[in-house]
Amino acid sequence: MEDIQTHKIMLYNDDVNSHEYVMACLIGLCKHEVVQAEQCALIAHNKGKCEIKHGDFIDMFELKTTFDNLNIKVELEEYESDLY
């Protein structure tokens, strides 16, 4: 059965957390590779935000809660795929 991807987590830039801390959280929680985590952190830093993960509502809600508990600024949004 195909995974239903209805929501995404957006990472927002902040002036509180270090680049290394954000990368470590992305690696540990989102299972990003080091290069992917670094790119997401840089995009959020330079553009203000970056999509870091998408999936079903329950999984993304739980992930957002974990990021919130670690004081990483993220938001849960509806996911719209570019693929048709």
HUFENBEL-V560851 format. One record per residue. N is the residue number from 1. SS is DSSP state (2 for helix, 1 for strand, 0 for the rest). Layout:
N_SS ; N_SS
This chain:
1_0 ; 2_0 ; 3_0 ; 4_0 ; 5_0 ; 6_0 ; 7_1 ; 8_1 ; 9_1 ; 10_1 ; 11_1 ; 12_1 ; 13_0 ; 14_0 ; 15_0 ; 16_0 ; 17_0 ; 18_0 ; 19_2 ; 20_2 ; 21_2 ; 22_2 ; 23_2 ; 24_2 ; 25_2 ; 26_2 ; 27_2 ; 28_2 ; 29_2 ; 30_2 ; 31_0 ; 32_0 ; 33_0 ; 34_2 ; 35_2 ; 36_2 ; 37_2 ; 38_2 ; 39_2 ; 40_2 ; 41_2 ; 42_2 ; 43_2 ; 44_2 ; 45_2 ; 46_2 ; 47_2 ; 48_0 ; 49_1 ; 50_1 ; 51_1 ; 52_1 ; 53_1 ; 54_1 ; 55_1 ; 56_0 ; 57_2 ; 58_2 ; 59_2 ; 60_2 ; 61_2 ; 62_2 ; 63_2 ; 64_2 ; 65_2 ; 66_2 ; 67_2 ; 68_2 ; 69_2 ; 70_0 ; 71_0 ; 72_0 ; 73_0 ; 74_1 ; 75_1 ; 76_1 ; 77_1 ; 78_1 ; 79_0 ; 80_0 ; 81_0 ; 82_0 ; 83_0 ; 84_0
